[in-house]
């Protein structure tokens, strides 16, 4: 029998979107709970009936607490959470709370890059096949909110932070799409980051894994595996002459899809494979991909002037995402590839970009906190102070047939509200220089 949280003393730790969803769920079930948020000035909504603590906690706070539902934005290394562990408080997250009450079939998707695209594409394919499916988790909709609607399938995008506090999530199919340096400011090492991702396979029936990266496989290998990759193969998914193949047979014409770049071929393979495991026939899954619209800020063309293509990949908030973009787009670029990169690298090793920059990028323009570190990898890189100036320089240097790619390899918060704001400033600057 699944463990629920009835008859427990509960604290919701962190009151962002996930924490609010957890509190609302507990409130709707008539359970008593208290809320703690590290911010002193946080607004307390009227519907929170229990105690609300902001900032520091009293010394004996954790003494009689059974469970803390921890926001993914709150590091488990936080001194208060360590104090909770010392008092034998069970730390879970919103996803674990969802798992303890959920009755739907669930697909789980994680990885450093491509999670949102694959999550939304799987959901699109399932819906096209007439199945009742909803996307949730790190994609924006809290998983707990799906319990009221009771869909047949929930497709969850899961971050490493969410997986750290998830213990019993049952998955019909799961994937780690890829692993690259990300969130090392919190996880400290790539091994710890990868270990957090591996938790997605703890209770999965089937795994989809990228054959070129062993760390995406379940460790130890304990579930049935389907492989994908962008090379010719007669086993599972492969790529042959612009066709995604399934067990050596042509399945999907990549020239007909709206997603661009080699990295998106891998994303499509993973999504089709997950949908097939949910019961969608291979041909029907492939056909649905053709009508899928790309996710905003992920290698999407936002302007084209004088035969110069401007591509928004602002969601590339880590090195792996930018490497995927420049290798995938650089191979298809008719003219020069002009890259705009930089921001807060979150402690990642930027030096691993060096070879790809030299192989695929013709002009590099950098900005932001770690812009100088990226510029140091590339001779004659151009360093600027603002996004508008970056766009001006790209405009001055671009010729017909060239591509200007915003793919920062960094988080945005050193200069912008979020990656969407960064993309909006990029797009506005393009319109201004072409006015």
Number of C-alpha atoms within 10 A of each C-alpha: 4 9 10 13 15 12 9 14 17 23 25 26 30 22 24 14 15 28 24 20 19 28 28 16 19 19 16 9 10 10 16 17 21 18 23 20 21 16 13 10 9 12 9 12 9 6 9 16 13 14 11 15 18 17 12 12 13 8 9 8 12 22 13 13 18 18 23 25 24 27 26 25 15 17 15 19 11 10 10 17 20 14 16 20 16 11 16 15 21 16 21 22 26 26 27 23 24 22 23 17 14 20 15 17 16 22 27 26 29 27 21 24 25 25 24 24 23 26 29 23 28 32 26 23 27 26 15 18 16 9 17 14 23 24 24 23 25 22 18 12 17 22 27 23 16 20 16 9 9 15 15 13 22 26 28 29 26 24 20 24 23 24 22 22 23 23 19 19 21 22 24 17 28 29 30 30 24 24 19 18 22 29 21 17 11 16 19 13 16 16 13 14 22 22 17 19 28 23 21 30 25 18 17 23 17 21 27 26 23 23 16 13 13 12 19 22 24 25 14 8 10 15 18 12 18 20 19 28 23 22 15 15 19 13 14 17 28 25 26 15 11 14 19 28 25 20 13 16 17 16 20 24 18 22 11 12 20 14 23 19 18 21 21 24 23 23 25 26 27 30 27 29 28 31 25 20 20 18 13 20 14 16 12 17 27 25 17 19 24 17 15 16 15 18 15 16 21 23 27 20 18 16 15 13 12 11 13 18 20 25 24 24 25 31 27 28 26 27 25 20 26 28 23 20 25 27 18 19 21 24 14 14 15 12 15 20 24 25 26 28 27 28 24 21 28 18 16 21 15 19 12 14 18 15 13 15 21 14 12 20 18 16 21 25 25 26 25 25 18 21 25 17 17 25 20 14 18 19 10 11 18 18 21 18 13 15 25 18 16 24 26 16 18 23 18 9 13 20 15 13 14 20 26 25 28 31 29 31 32 30 26 25 15 15 18 15 10 14 21 15 15 23 24 14 17 23 19 14 18 23 13 11 14 10 6
